[in-house]
């Protein structure tokens, strides 16, 4: 079986796959200094609860945007699985993506994985919105070429910034609220962040569509939302075509089956 690991800025998500079929998945707060021993302890418990063991794992594929966490995850695989993982962004994995931006090497591993998986599922032209620590917007044309996108602060970063920068504002959680006019400070903050966030996403998607159609001609552009907060926000967004919270993790399994197994192990 395959262990797929998506190491983001906030969480590390582990997925157990048989081929492209997900068996189970687990989430752990990403603490970059967490050593390999802690990862394997958590993983052993989770596998056991699901009826599996470490011996079940035959290969590991990793996407990480946190270099320090990647170091410890690779060490875990080397020490406990006696092998080397497939790592998105390293030469052993060629995704054959056409990246039409000024600095292709700057594109994060998670975004590469999303681009690969989303185009194969939905075709193009396509906009991928990833609701994570940052909110990213990726634009793919009808031929699967990546044209660029936008990066905005994630909603939780906005809430933390309000709390830390304003002496009298509390730290509130993000959640759906059906009105804009709050009658308490907390309600006003929740309304401002939620509906401000919805407006920002709708505005960026709308402008992306206009810019693409101006340069490529009128097109029906699909919109896919992914990431932990995608389901919560999608109900009030104007353009959402489909919500796929696990796009990154599932796409890692697809990359393993379609690319890694054919190209051979990095060992």
C-alpha positions in Angstrom: 0.0 0.0 0.0 0.9 3.6 -0.4 1.3 6.3 2.3 0.7 9.7 0.8 1.8 12.7 2.9 0.6 16.3 2.3 2.7 18.6 4.6 1.2 22.1 4.6 1.8 25.1 6.6 -0.9 24.3 9.2 -1.4 20.5 9.1 0.3 17.3 7.9 -2.3 15.0 6.3 -1.5 11.3 5.9 -3.5 9.1 3.5 -3.4 5.3 3.1 -4.1 4.1 -0.5 -4.5 0.9 -2.4 -3.8 2.1 -5.9 -5.8 5.3 -6.3 -8.4 4.1 -3.7 -8.2 5.8 -0.3 -8.4 3.5 2.6 -8.1 6.0 5.4 -6.6 9.4 6.2 -5.3 11.2 9.3 -4.5 14.8 10.2 -1.8 16.2 12.5 -0.9 19.7 13.3 2.3 20.6 11.5 5.1 21.4 13.9 8.2 21.7 11.7 10.6 20.5 14.5 8.6 17.4 15.2 11.1 14.5 15.0 10.7 11.3 13.0 10.1 9.3 16.1 6.9 11.3 16.9 5.6 10.9 13.4 6.1 7.1 13.4 4.4 6.9 16.8 1.3 8.7 15.6 1.3 6.7 12.4 1.6 3.4 14.1 -1.4 4.1 16.3 -3.5 5.3 13.4 -2.7 2.3 11.3 -3.4 0.0 14.1 -6.8 1.6 14.7 -7.6 1.1 11.1 -6.5 -2.6 11.1 -3.1 -2.1 9.5 0.5 -1.9 10.5 3.7 -0.2 9.4 4.5 -3.4 7.4 1.5 -2.6 5.2 3.3 0.4 3.7 5.3 -0.4 0.5 5.9 3.2 -0.8 5.7 6.8 0.4 5.1 9.9 -1.6 5.4 13.4 0.0 4.3 16.9 -1.0 5.7 19.5 1.4 5.8 23.3 1.6 7.7 23.3 4.9 11.4 22.3 4.4 12.1 21.5 8.0 9.1 19.2 8.2 10.2 17.5 5.0 13.6 16.8 6.4 12.0 14.9 9.4 9.5 13.1 7.2 12.2 11.9 4.9 14.2 10.7 7.9 11.1 8.8 9.2 10.8 7.0 5.9 14.5 6.2 5.7 14.7 5.0 9.3 11.5 3.1 9.7 10.6 2.0 6.1 14.2 1.5 4.9 13.6 3.3 1.7 13.5 6.7 0.1 10.2 8.5 -0.5 9.0 10.0 -3.7 9.1 13.8 -3.2 7.2 16.3 -5.3 9.6 18.8 -6.7 12.6 16.5 -6.8 14.1 15.3 -10.1 12.9 11.8 -9.7 9.3 13.0 -10.4 8.6 14.5 -13.7 5.0 15.6 -13.9 5.3 16.9 -17.5 3.5 20.1 -16.7 3.7 23.2 -18.9 4.3 26.0 -16.5 4.0 29.4 -18.2 5.2 31.7 -15.4 8.4 33.7 -15.0 9.9 31.5 -12.3 8.6 28.0 -12.6 10.9 26.8 -9.9 9.1 29.0 -7.4 5.8 27.1 -7.7 5.1 25.2 -4.4 4.8 21.4 -4.3 1.1 21.6 -3.2 0.2 23.8 -6.2 2.0 21.4 -8.6 0.0 18.5 -7.2 -3.3 20.4 -7.4 -2.6 21.4 -11.0 -1.7 17.8 -12.0 -4.8 16.3 -10.4 -7.4 18.9 -11.1 -6.7 19.1 -14.9 -6.9 15.3 -15.2 -10.3 15.2 -13.3 -12.0 18.3 -14.7 -10.2 19.4 -17.8 -9.7 23.0 -18.7 -9.9 25.9 -18.7 -10.0 25.7 -14.9 -9.5 27.8 -11.8 -8.5 26.0 -8.6 -9.1 27.7 -5.3 -7.2 26.2 -2.4 -8.5 27.4 1.0 -5.5 26.8 3.2 -3.1 28.8 5.3 -3.0 31.0 2.3 -5.8 31.2 -0.3 -4.4 30.4 -3.7 -5.9 30.8 -7.1 -4.5 28.7 -10.0 -5.5 29.2 -13.7 -5.1 26.4 -16.2 -5.9 26.7 -19.9 -7.8 24.3 -22.1 -4.6 22.4 -23.0 -3.5 21.9 -19.4 -0.9 24.7 -19.3 -0.5 26.6 -16.0 -0.8 30.3 -16.6 -0.4 31.8 -13.1 -2.6 32.9 -10.3 -3.0 34.8 -7.2 -2.1 34.3 -3.5 -4.1 36.0 -0.7 -3.9 35.6 3.1 -6.0 32.7 4.4 -9.0 33.4 6.5 -7.4 32.2 9.8 -4.4 34.5 9.2 -6.8 37.4 8.8 -8.5 36.5 12.1 -5.1 36.3 13.9 -4.0 39.6 12.4 -7.1 41.3 13.7 -6.6 39.9 17.2 -2.9 40.7 17.4 -3.1 44.2 15.9 -6.2 45.5 17.7 -5.9 45.7 21.5 -9.6 45.3 22.2 -10.6 42.7 19.6 -10.9 39.1 20.7 -9.7 36.0 18.8 -12.8 34.6 17.1 -13.3 31.4 15.0 -14.3 31.4 11.4 -17.7 30.2 10.6 -20.8 30.8 8.5 -23.0 33.8 9.5 -26.1 34.7 7.5 -26.0 38.4 8.0 -23.6 41.3 7.6 -24.8 43.6 10.4 -23.4 42.3 13.7 -24.9 43.5 16.9 -21.9 42.5 19.1 -18.1 42.9 18.6 -17.7 39.1 18.0 -20.6 39.0 15.6 -19.4 42.0 13.7 -15.9 40.4 13.3 -17.4 37.2 12.2 -19.6 38.9 9.6 -16.8 41.1 8.4 -14.3 38.3 7.9 -16.8 35.8 6.5 -18.5 38.1 4.0 -15.3 40.0 3.3 -13.6 36.7 2.5 -16.5 35.6 0.2 -16.4 39.0 -1.6 -12.6 38.7 -2.1 -12.8 35.2 -3.5 -15.7 36.1 -5.8 -14.0 39.2 -6.9 -10.7 37.5 -7.8 -12.5 34.7 -9.6 -14.5 37.2 -11.6 -11.5 39.2 -12.6 -9.6 36.0 -13.5 -12.4 35.0 -15.8 -12.5 38.4 -17.5 -8.7 38.4 -18.0 -8.6 34.9 -19.4 -11.5 35.5 -21.8 -9.9 38.7 -23.0 -6.8 36.9 -24.1 -8.2 33.5 -25.0 -11.7 34.2 -26.2 -15.0 33.4 -24.5 -14.7 30.2 -22.6 -16.7 28.2 -20.0 -14.2 28.1 -17.1 -14.7 25.4 -14.5 -14.1 26.3 -10.8 -12.9 23.8 -8.2 -12.5 24.6 -4.5 -10.2 22.5 -2.3 -8.7 22.7 1.2 -10.0 22.5 4.7 -12.4 25.5 4.6 -13.7 25.0 1.1 -17.0 23.3 2.1 -17.8 26.0 4.7 -17.3 28.9 2.2 -18.7 27.3 -0.9 -22.3 27.8 0.0 -22.1 31.6 -0.5 -19.6 31.8 -3.4 -21.0 32.6 -6.8 -18.7 30.6 -9.0 -18.0 27.2 -7.4 -18.2 24.3 -9.8 -17.2 21.6 -7.5 -15.8 21.2 -3.9 -13.1 18.6 -3.5 -11.5 19.0 -0.1 -9.0 16.2 -0.6 -7.8 17.1 -4.1 -4.1 17.4 -3.0 -3.9 14.1 -1.1 -5.8 12.1 -3.8 -3.7 13.7 -6.5 -0.6 12.5 -4.8 -1.9 8.9 -5.0 -2.6 9.5 -8.7 0.9 10.8 -9.3 2.4 7.7 -7.6 0.3 5.4 -9.8 0.7 7.3 -13.1 4.2 8.7 -12.8 6.3 7.2 -10.0 5.6 3.5 -10.6 6.5 3.9 -14.3 9.7 5.9 -13.7 11.1 3.7 -11.0 12.0 4.2 -7.3 14.3 7.1 -6.3 16.6 4.5 -4.7 
